[in-house]
C-alpha cells in the first residue's frame, strides 16, 4: 500500500464518519524536513556547547565544520521538486 492508497482509505473513512478529510500526501513534507533540520542544528550546537568545556584537547584539535551543512540537502530537494 502506498501513500495514495492510504489517503484514499482515510478520506473514505473520514467521509463515512463525517470528519474533515486528511491533508493530501506530501503537504507537510517540507515543513517536516525544516523542523528536523532545525532540531538537528539545535541539538548539535547544544551538544557542542556542553562538551567543549570538558574537552582538554579541544583547542589543539581542528574540527572541520562546513559553512552550509544543509547546502547538499537544499540542492537535492530543489532537484527532487523541480524548482530552480
N, CA and C atoms as an extended XYZ file, in Angstrom:
252
Properties=species:S:1:pos:R:3:atomname:S:1:resname:S:1:resid:I:1 pbc="F F F"
N         0.854       -1.171        0.000 N   UNK     1
C         0.000        0.000        0.000 CA  UNK     1
C         0.900        1.233        0.000 C   UNK     1
N         0.625        2.151       -0.893 N   UNK     2
C         1.415        3.367       -0.926 CA  UNK     2
C         0.641        4.518       -0.269 C   UNK     2
N         1.216        5.708       -0.307 N   UNK     3
C         0.619        6.860        0.368 CA  UNK     3
C        -0.736        7.237       -0.241 C   UNK     3
N        -0.862        7.096       -1.555 N   UNK     4
C        -2.137        7.436       -2.196 CA  UNK     4
C        -3.245        6.487       -1.753 C   UNK     4
N        -2.943        5.205       -1.682 N   UNK     5
C        -3.955        4.245       -1.219 CA  UNK     5
C        -4.379        4.543        0.218 C   UNK     5
N        -3.404        4.838        1.060 N   UNK     6
C        -3.725        5.152        2.457 CA  UNK     6
C        -4.571        6.423        2.539 C   UNK     6
N        -4.241        7.412        1.703 N   UNK     7
C        -5.015        8.657        1.691 CA  UNK     7
C        -6.462        8.384        1.270 C   UNK     7
N        -6.633        7.560        0.255 N   UNK     8
C        -7.988        7.264       -0.210 CA  UNK     8
C        -8.789        6.524        0.869 C   UNK     8
N        -8.153        5.583        1.556 N   UNK     9
C        -8.848        4.890        2.649 CA  UNK     9
C        -9.207        5.857        3.780 C   UNK     9
N        -8.255        6.720        4.159 N   UNK    10
C        -8.516        7.688        5.225 CA  UNK    10
C        -9.609        8.679        4.827 C   UNK    10
N        -9.625        9.090        3.560 N   UNK    11
C       -10.657       10.019        3.082 CA  UNK    11
C       -12.039        9.364        3.138 C   UNK    11
N       -12.120        8.121        2.699 N   UNK    12
C       -13.407        7.412        2.734 CA  UNK    12
C       -13.876        7.227        4.175 C   UNK    12
N       -12.947        6.877        5.059 N   UNK    13
C       -13.295        6.695        6.464 CA  UNK    13
C       -13.767        8.019        7.081 C   UNK    13
N       -13.064        9.127        6.758 N   UNK    14
C       -13.453       10.427        7.289 CA  UNK    14
C       -14.824       10.846        6.763 C   UNK    14
N       -15.083       10.604        5.482 N   UNK    15
C       -16.394       10.946        4.912 CA  UNK    15
C       -17.495       10.116        5.552 C   UNK    15
N       -17.208        8.877        5.822 N   UNK    16
C       -18.188        7.992        6.445 CA  UNK    16
C       -18.535        8.447        7.868 C   UNK    16
N       -17.536        8.946        8.582 N   UNK    17
C       -17.748        9.400        9.963 CA  UNK    17
C       -18.097       10.880       10.064 C   UNK    17
N       -18.156       11.577        8.928 N   UNK    18
C       -18.498       12.999        8.934 CA  UNK    18
C       -17.382       13.891        9.470 C   UNK    18
N       -16.134       13.462        9.327 N   UNK    19
C       -14.978       14.224        9.792 CA  UNK    19
C       -14.324       14.914        8.606 C   UNK    19
N       -13.489       15.925        8.857 N   UNK    20
C       -12.786       16.567        7.734 CA  UNK    20
C       -11.783       15.607        7.102 C   UNK    20
N       -11.556       15.786        5.814 N   UNK    21
C       -10.633       14.918        5.084 CA  UNK    21
C        -9.200       15.181        5.545 C   UNK    21
N        -8.354       14.170        5.517 N   UNK    22
C        -6.947       14.358        5.890 CA  UNK    22
C        -6.221       15.174        4.822 C   UNK    22
N        -5.066       15.750        5.158 N   UNK    23
C        -4.320       16.510        4.143 CA  UNK    23
C        -3.771       15.582        3.066 C   UNK    23
N        -3.557       16.136        1.892 N   UNK    24
C        -3.014       15.361        0.784 CA  UNK    24
C        -1.616       14.844        1.129 C   UNK    24
N        -1.232       13.709        0.585 N   UNK    25
C         0.121       13.206        0.838 CA  UNK    25
C         1.158       14.202        0.319 C   UNK    25
N         2.162       14.470        1.131 N   UNK    26
C         3.223       15.385        0.727 CA  UNK    26
C         2.980       16.824        1.101 C   UNK    26
N         1.835       17.129        1.705 N   UNK    27
C         1.504       18.511        2.026 CA  UNK    27
C         2.483       19.114        3.024 C   UNK    27
N         2.865       18.358        4.020 N   UNK    28
C         3.706       18.896        5.089 CA  UNK    28
C         5.136       18.365        5.034 C   UNK    28
N         5.563       17.844        3.900 N   UNK    29
C         6.898       17.258        3.813 CA  UNK    29
C         8.000       18.286        4.038 C   UNK    29
N         7.918       19.441        3.371 N   UNK    30
C         8.970       20.438        3.528 CA  UNK    30
C         9.004       20.998        4.943 C   UNK    30
N         7.840       21.218        5.543 N   UNK    31
C         7.816       21.710        6.922 CA  UNK    31
C         8.433       20.685        7.868 C   UNK    31
N         8.188       19.412        7.613 N   UNK    32
C         8.771       18.355        8.446 CA  UNK    32
C        10.283       18.311        8.276 C   UNK    32
N        10.768       18.440        7.051 N   UNK    33
C        12.212       18.465        6.819 CA  UNK    33
C        12.859       19.666        7.486 C   UNK    33
N        12.210       20.829        7.376 N   UNK    34
C        12.753       22.024        8.044 CA  UNK    34
C        12.820       21.832        9.548 C   UNK    34
N        11.772       21.271       10.137 N   UNK    35
C        11.759       21.050       11.582 CA  UNK    35
C        12.848       20.062       11.987 C   UNK    35
N        13.037       19.003       11.199 N   UNK    36
C        14.082       18.027       11.514 CA  UNK    36
C        15.465       18.651       11.410 C   UNK    36
N        15.676       19.473       10.386 N   UNK    37
C        16.967       20.140       10.220 CA  UNK    37
C        17.220       21.123       11.359 C   UNK    37
N        16.212       21.876       11.744 N   UNK    38
C        16.348       22.808       12.863 CA  UNK    38
C        16.655       22.057       14.148 C   UNK    38
N        15.951       20.963       14.390 N   UNK    39
C        16.208       20.158       15.592 CA  UNK    39
C        17.639       19.623       15.583 C   UNK    39
N        18.106       19.156       14.423 N   UNK    40
C        19.470       18.642       14.320 CA  UNK    40
C        20.483       19.736       14.624 C   UNK    40
N        20.274       20.914       14.051 N   UNK    41
C        21.211       22.023       14.301 CA  UNK    41
C        21.228       22.410       15.775 C   UNK    41
N        20.051       22.502       16.384 N   UNK    42
C        19.990       22.906       17.796 CA  UNK    42
C        20.647       21.873       18.700 C   UNK    42
N        20.400       20.606       18.470 N   UNK    43
C        20.998       19.583       19.329 CA  UNK    43
C        22.493       19.483       19.090 C   UNK    43
N        22.933       19.687       17.851 N   UNK    44
C        24.367       19.644       17.574 CA  UNK    44
C        25.069       20.785       18.287 C   UNK    44
N        24.520       22.007       18.207 N   UNK    45
C        25.141       23.156       18.861 CA  UNK    45
C        25.066       23.019       20.381 C   UNK    45
N        23.950       22.511       20.889 N   UNK    46
C        23.825       22.334       22.334 CA  UNK    46
C        24.843       21.304       22.821 C   UNK    46
N        24.998       20.209       22.076 N   UNK    47
C        25.971       19.186       22.449 CA  UNK    47
C        27.385       19.777       22.398 C   UNK    47
N        27.655       20.588       21.396 N   UNK    48
C        28.976       21.208       21.265 CA  UNK    48
C        29.248       22.143       22.448 C   UNK    48
N        28.255       22.931       22.838 N   UNK    49
C        28.432       23.837       23.980 CA  UNK    49
C        28.651       23.067       25.272 C   UNK    49
N        27.935       21.956       25.440 N   UNK    50
C        28.049       21.185       26.676 CA  UNK    50
C        29.371       20.446       26.773 C   UNK    50
N        29.917       20.022       25.660 N   UNK    51
C        31.131       19.207       25.713 CA  UNK    51
C        32.408       20.004       25.521 C   UNK    51
N        32.349       21.232       25.060 N   UNK    52
C        33.596       21.937       24.758 CA  UNK    52
C        34.403       22.247       26.012 C   UNK    52
N        33.747       22.441       27.150 N   UNK    53
C        34.496       22.734       28.370 CA  UNK    53
C        35.101       21.474       28.972 C   UNK    53
N        34.546       20.327       28.649 N   UNK    54
C        35.083       19.077       29.179 CA  UNK    54
C        36.272       18.578       28.376 C   UNK    54
N        36.343       18.964       27.093 N   UNK    55
C        37.456       18.513       26.257 CA  UNK    55
C        38.718       19.274       26.614 C   UNK    55
N        39.757       18.548       26.989 N   UNK    56
C        41.029       19.213       27.285 CA  UNK    56
C        41.818       19.444       26.010 C   UNK    56
N        41.578       18.652       24.980 N   UNK    57
C        42.321       18.799       23.732 CA  UNK    57
C        41.536       19.597       22.691 C   UNK    57
N        40.457       20.236       23.092 N   UNK    58
C        39.597       20.928       22.128 CA  UNK    58
C        40.362       22.022       21.384 C   UNK    58
N        41.175       22.776       22.079 N   UNK    59
C        41.881       23.885       21.434 CA  UNK    59
C        42.973       23.391       20.495 C   UNK    59
N        43.488       22.193       20.746 N   UNK    60
C        44.577       21.683       19.928 CA  UNK    60
C        44.091       20.916       18.706 C   UNK    60
N        42.821       20.551       18.684 N   UNK    61
C        42.286       19.737       17.607 CA  UNK    61
C        41.489       20.603       16.647 C   UNK    61
N        41.723       20.421       15.369 N   UNK    62
C        40.967       21.166       14.370 CA  UNK    62
C        39.695       20.394       14.039 C   UNK    62
N        38.559       21.044       14.206 N   UNK    63
C        37.275       20.430       13.875 CA  UNK    63
C        36.746       21.073       12.613 C   UNK    63
N        36.548       20.293       11.595 N   UNK    64
C        36.032       20.824       10.345 CA  UNK    64
C        34.523       20.919       10.424 C   UNK    64
N        34.002       22.103       10.179 N   UNK    65
C        32.557       22.302       10.072 CA  UNK    65
C        32.291       23.037        8.770 C   UNK    65
N        31.519       22.457        7.874 N   UNK    66
C        31.240       23.141        6.614 CA  UNK    66
C        30.439       24.413        6.848 C   UNK    66
N        30.582       25.365        5.935 N   UNK    67
C        29.900       26.644        6.089 CA  UNK    67
C        28.393       26.489        6.020 C   UNK    67
N        27.927       25.674        5.092 N   UNK    68
C        26.492       25.472        4.932 CA  UNK    68
C        26.215       23.980        4.957 C   UNK    68
N        25.978       23.421        6.139 N   UNK    69
C        25.804       21.974        6.205 CA  UNK    69
C        24.594       21.460        5.457 C   UNK    69
N        23.606       22.311        5.213 N   UNK    70
C        22.391       21.844        4.550 CA  UNK    70
C        22.392       22.152        3.057 C   UNK    70
N        23.510       22.648        2.523 N   UNK    71
C        23.536       23.024        1.112 CA  UNK    71
C        23.240       21.821        0.221 C   UNK    71
N        23.810       20.670        0.518 N   UNK    72
C        23.546       19.481       -0.288 CA  UNK    72
C        22.099       19.053       -0.190 C   UNK    72
N        21.516       19.157        0.997 N   UNK    73
C        20.110       18.810        1.182 CA  UNK    73
C        19.219       19.757        0.393 C   UNK    73
N        19.534       21.057        0.457 N   UNK    74
C        18.725       22.023       -0.303 CA  UNK    74
C        18.798       21.745       -1.793 C   UNK    74
N        19.987       21.445       -2.298 N   UNK    75
C        20.145       21.169       -3.727 CA  UNK    75
C        19.352       19.925       -4.122 C   UNK    75
N        19.429       18.866       -3.314 N   UNK    76
C        18.683       17.652       -3.626 CA  UNK    76
C        17.181       17.882       -3.589 C   UNK    76
N        16.717       18.704       -2.628 N   UNK    77
C        15.282       18.999       -2.568 CA  UNK    77
C        14.844       19.813       -3.782 C   UNK    77
N        15.663       20.786       -4.192 N   UNK    78
C        15.326       21.560       -5.394 CA  UNK    78
C        15.230       20.654       -6.600 C   UNK    78
N        16.193       19.733       -6.726 N   UNK    79
C        16.167       18.810       -7.870 CA  UNK    79
C        14.958       17.879       -7.789 C   UNK    79
N        14.638       17.411       -6.585 N   UNK    80
C        13.532       16.479       -6.401 CA  UNK    80
C        12.195       17.130       -6.744 C   UNK    80
N        11.993       18.379       -6.276 N   UNK    81
C        10.711       19.040       -6.506 CA  UNK    81
C        10.700       19.858       -7.778 C   UNK    81
N        11.813       19.906       -8.507 N   UNK    82
C        11.858       20.571       -9.801 CA  UNK    82
C        11.804       22.070       -9.724 C   UNK    82
N        12.288       22.644       -8.640 N   UNK    83
C        12.307       24.106       -8.522 CA  UNK    83
C        13.680       24.624       -8.919 C   UNK    83
N        13.731       25.825       -9.496 N   UNK    84
C        15.041       26.375       -9.926 CA  UNK    84
C        15.906       26.779       -8.757 C   UNK    84
